[in-house]
């Protein structure tokens, strides 16, 4: 939904305009894919299967939410209550919370105003008792860019935490 010509040369409140936003969204996608791929190692370890079999299972579950739930359920089934299980469940909870950020930037319609402002319009239906909500619009102002930068740092930290978990508990990372 473009309200006028998009000018990549025009600066806005988003610290560098469209190019700065796109660089962050690209980083989000890369970091997300990299972090999600670590679930293969968790799956292989929890289900005691070779990595190639874990890749097949991983790819057969079509959503991140489904993959996280699979890891959580296997952790509860295969690991006794205790530090390792709790640590893994917390890692998966952190990953699940970050999915809202990824969904916002990857499953929205982008709107660009003539003045250079950018907003996202979330294409999701929320059912309420007597009505529905859809098309939640959010401006990408300096505050939102700052939040995105924080979320990127959080995702990076989560990635390193999962790597530490894999090594600490002897999961195969080959």
N, C-alpha and C positions, 0 to 999 in steps of 0.2 A: 504494500500500500504506500505508494510514493505520492506525496502531495505537491511535488515540484521537482525541478531538476536536482539531481544529486551532484554536489560539487565536492570532490575529494580535496580540493585545495582550500576550501573554506574551513576555518577553525571554529570550534564551538566550545561549549562548556565541558566537553568530554576530553579535555587535555590532548588535543591533536586531532580531533574529529574522527571521521570514519576509519582512517587507517589505524589509529591507535586502538579503536574498539576491535577491529578485525584481527589485529595482532594478538589481542588478549583472548578473543574467541578461538583463534587458532591454537594458542597455547593451552587453553582449556580442553580442546578436543584431543590434542596430543597427550596431555597429562592424564586425561580421563582414560583414553585407550591404553596407555601404558600401565596405569594403575589397575584397570579392570583385567588386563592380561595376567596379573599376579594371581587372580582367582584360579587359574589353571593349576598353579603349584599347590594351592590350598586344597583344591578338589582332588588332585592326584594323591596328596598325602592323607587326606581324611578318608578317601574311598580305597586307599591302598591299590591304586591302579597305575599303570605306566602313563607317562606324560602324554603320549599320542592318544591313548584312550580318553584321558581327561580333556584333551582338546576337542575330541568328538562330542563328549558330553557337554562341554562348555558351549560349543557352537550350536548344539541342539536345543539349548535353552535360549530362547530368543530375546529375553529382556534382562537388563541389569538387575532389576528387582528380583526376577526369578533366580538368577545366579546367586545373588546375595542370600536369598532364602534357602537355596540348596546348601550353600556353605554353612549357614546357621544351623540347619537341621542335621547335617552330617556332624557338625561339632557337638551338638547335643546328644546324638546317637553314638558317636565314636570316641568321644573324650569324656572322662569322668568330670563331674563338677569340680571346679578348682581353678587355679590361676590360668592355665593355658586356655581352657574353655572360655573363661570370662574375658580374657584378653582378646581372643578371636572374636567373640560376640561384640565386644566394644568396637573393634576395628570395623566390623561389618555395619554396625549402627552408624558409625561416623561416615562410612562410604554411602550408606543409604540416604543420610541427611544431605549430602552433597549432590545427590541426583536432581534435586529441585533446581539447583544452579545450572547444571548441564541442560536440563529440560527447558529452562527459560531461554537460554541462548540458542538452542538448537531446534526447538519446536515452536518458535514464535514467528510471527510476521514482523518484519522490520519496517519502521516508518521513518522517513527522512523529511524534515521540513525545510523550506527555502532558507530559513535562518541558520541552518546547519545543525539543528537539534535532532537527536536520534532517540527513538523509543522502540520498545518491543511490545507486541500485542500477543499475549499468550492465547493460543488456540486450543483451549481446553474448556469443556463444559463442566460446571459444578452444579449438581442438582440440589435444590433446596425444597422445602415442603411444598410451597405453592408457586415456585418460579425457578428459572435457571439463570446462572451467571455465565457469561463467556466474554472473551475478548478483553481480559484485564490488561490495561495499558500501563506501561511504566517508562518514564523518561530515563534516559541514560545521561544523567547529569554527573557532575564531579563526585558527588557522594556515592552514586551507584557504581561508578568506575572504581572508586576506592574500595567499595564492598567486593567488587569482582576481584580486585587485586588481593584482598584478604582471603577470598575463597580460593584463589589460585595458590596462595601460600599454604592454606589449609590442606588442599589436595596434594601438594608437594610433600608436606609433612606426613600425611597419611601414607603416601607411597613409600617413603623411607621407613615408616613404622611397620608396614606390612613386610618389607624386606627384612627388617630386624627380627620380626616375629618368625619368619620362615627360617632364618639362620639359627635363631635361638632354640627353636624346637625341632631342628633337624629335618625340615621338609626339603625334598629334593628341589634344587634350583637349576639343575642342568637342563 
